[in-house]
């Protein structure tokens, strides 16, 4: 591996890291030498994630965290700094989606999406930056979605939250660049994860996805790992405030 992409000695938190894209990124960072802490709400899923990492010969820790709760995120970061001596990388992959027509969204739906996807992204970035400012730098990567750039029907509130995270990344990148902190967003195309299982079980929907994607398929979590490793490593030290969309050419197709 090119030296710039190595993560030896760096401490990384991956929220939403117990499955899907988050787990794939946690594996990639650990494989590059990082000391990885996987965070999620459920202890059982955390143990399953650690087993999956160990099966690949990798090691990591698990901490429980609800990213929509500021005190929970603060406790997570504090525990990691106390046990590992610092924090170099924060990847926030935790998110939810609610698929239904805009006219059917309830206030509870919208509140849940905003809490998990926007508040969660902000709190993760904020708590990480408190440590990174004192350290003299770090990497913050917030997972978004292709829909932040190209809307889809029946996900209006989710689309709005992901667009908000892109704007948040740009604002935080400006504020924290003088402190040596790079803040970027990583946006996947529809990717096969536990959250998207219902869509992948719909043959008609998947046929539409394949037809509109130049690569001819939807994504898998491993499609995101190369870009994630770039954004988390020294290779991206001069890149900040960007939204990198990994979509199999969907955005270029018009």
N, C-alpha and C positions, 0 to 999 in steps of 0.2 A: 504493500500500500504506500502511496505517495506520502511523505512525511507530514505535509500540511494537513492531511486528512486523519492523522492519528489523534486519538483522544486520551492517550495515556496520562493517568493522574488527574484527569478532569472529572468533576462530580456533576452528574446530570440527573435532573428530575424529569420524568415523563408522566404527566397526568393522563388519565384515560389510557394508561399503559397496560391494562390487564387483558386486552384483546384487540383484534383488528389492526388498524394503522398504528395506534400507539404502541402495541406490543412489537410490531415489526420494527418500528423506529428504536425501541428499547434494545432489541436484539442487535441492530446495526451499530448502535453506540457502544454497547458492551463489547461487541466483536472488534471494534476499533480501539478498545482499551479503556473506555470510560468506566467509572464507578457509577452504576446506574441505580436509581431509586424509582421503582414503579409505584405510581399512586393511583388509587381508585377507591370507590365507595365500599366495595364488598370484600371482606377478608377472604372468603372462599375463592373468589375469582383471582384475587391477588396470589394466593397459594398456587393456583393452577398456572398462572403466568410464570411464577418462579420455576415451577416444574418444567415448563416449556423451554425456558432459558437454560436450565441445567441440562436438559436433553441435548442441547446444542453445545454443551461444554462451557456455558457462560454463567456468570454469577451476578446476582442483583439483590437488592433489598425491596421490601414492600412496606408502604405506609398507607394507612387509610386516609382519605381526604374527600370532602365535598367541595368542589371548586366554587360553587355558588355561595359558600359561606366564608366570609373574609377571615373569621377566626380560625377556621379549619385550615385554610391555606397558610395563614401565618404560622400555625402550629407545625404544619408539614415542613415549611422552610426552616423553621427554628430547629426541629429535630434533625434534619439533614445536615445543617451547618454544625450542630453540636456533635454529631456522630462522625462526620466526614471532614470537618475542618473548613468547609467553604461550599460555594455553589458556583459553578462555571456555566452551566447550561440549564435553561428551563424550556421544556417543550410542553405546550398545553394542547393535548389532543382530546380532552374531555368535551363532549357535546351531546346534545339530544336533537331529535327531529320529530316533528308532528306533521303528518301528511294529511291534509284535508283542504277543501275549498276555503278561500279566505272568508266567505260569508258564514262559514260554520265554525270558525275559530272562536273559542271562548276567552274571556279575560284570563282564566287560569292557564290556558294553553300559551298565551302570549307571555304571561309572567314567567312560566316555567322555561320557555325558550330564552328569554332575556336573562334570566338568572343563571342558567347553565352556560349559555354560549357567549354572552357579552360580559356580565359581571364576573363570570369565571375567568375569562381571558384577561380582564383588567386586573383582578386580584392576583392571579398567577404572575403576571408581568410586574406588577407593583412590588410584591413581596420579594421576588427575585432581584429586582433592581435595587432594593434597599441594601442587599448584600453586595451586589456587583459594583455599586458606586464606591463603596469602601475598599473593595478589592482592586479597583482600577480597570474593570471591564468584565464582559461576559456575553453570552449569546441567549437571546430569547426568540423562540419560534412558536408562533400561534397558528394552529391548524384552522383553515377556513374551508372553502369549497369552490369548485368551479362556478357555482351558482352566484357567487358574489360578483362575478363578471358577466354572467349570462343566465338570466332568470329562467325558471321553469314554473309551470302551473302547479297549483295545489300545495305550494310550500312557501307562501308569501312571507309569513312571519320568520321562518327559518332563513329564507333568502335575505331578509332585512338584517337578521343578526349577523350573518356572515359578512355582509357588506359593511356593517358597523365595525367588525373586527379588522377588516382591511384598513379602514380609516383610522382606527385606533393604532394600528401598527405604524402608519405613516407619522402620526402625531408623536408617539413615543420615541420613534427613531430620531426625530428632530431634537427632542428634549434630551435624550440620553447619549447621543453621539459624542458630545464632549467628554463623557465619562468612559469612553471606550466600550460602550455597550451597543451591539448590533441587534436590531429588532426587525424580524422579517416574518412574512406569512407564507404558508404553504397550502395550496388549494388543490385537492384532488378532484378528478372526475368521479362519477359514480363508482364506488369501490366495494368489493364484496367483503362485508364485515357483518357481525351480528346485528348491527343497527339497520342494515339494508337488506336483510334476508328476505323480507316480504317482496321487495322489488325483484330480486333475483329469482324468486319462485314464480314470477309472472312472465310466461314465454312471450306474450305480445309486447310487454314493456321492454324486455331485453332485446327483442328484435329491433325495436325502435332505437335503442341505445347503440346497438352494433351498427345500424345503418347510418346513424348521424356521426359516428366516430371514425375518422380516417384510419385509425389503427385497427378497426374492425372488432373491437371488444371493449368491455368495461374494464375497470381497474382491479388489481389485487393489491393488498397492503404493501407487498415488496416493491411495487412500482414507485413508492414514495421514499424508499430508504436512501437512495443515492442523493437526491436533492436534500433530504433532511440531514444527512451526514455532512454535506457541503455547508449548509447553513449553520450547523453546530460546531464546525471545526475552524481552524485558523485559515483555511482556504477561502473563507468569505469575510475576512477582516475588513475589507473595503466595500462591503455590500450591506446596505441597511435601508429600511423603509420600503422594501420590495415585496410584491406578491407574486410568487412563482407558482404557476398553475400547471399541474401535471395531468393532462387530459387526453392523451392519445391523439392530439391534433384537433380536438373538438372546437377550440376557440379559433383556429385558423380556417375552419371550414365555412364560416359565415352563417 
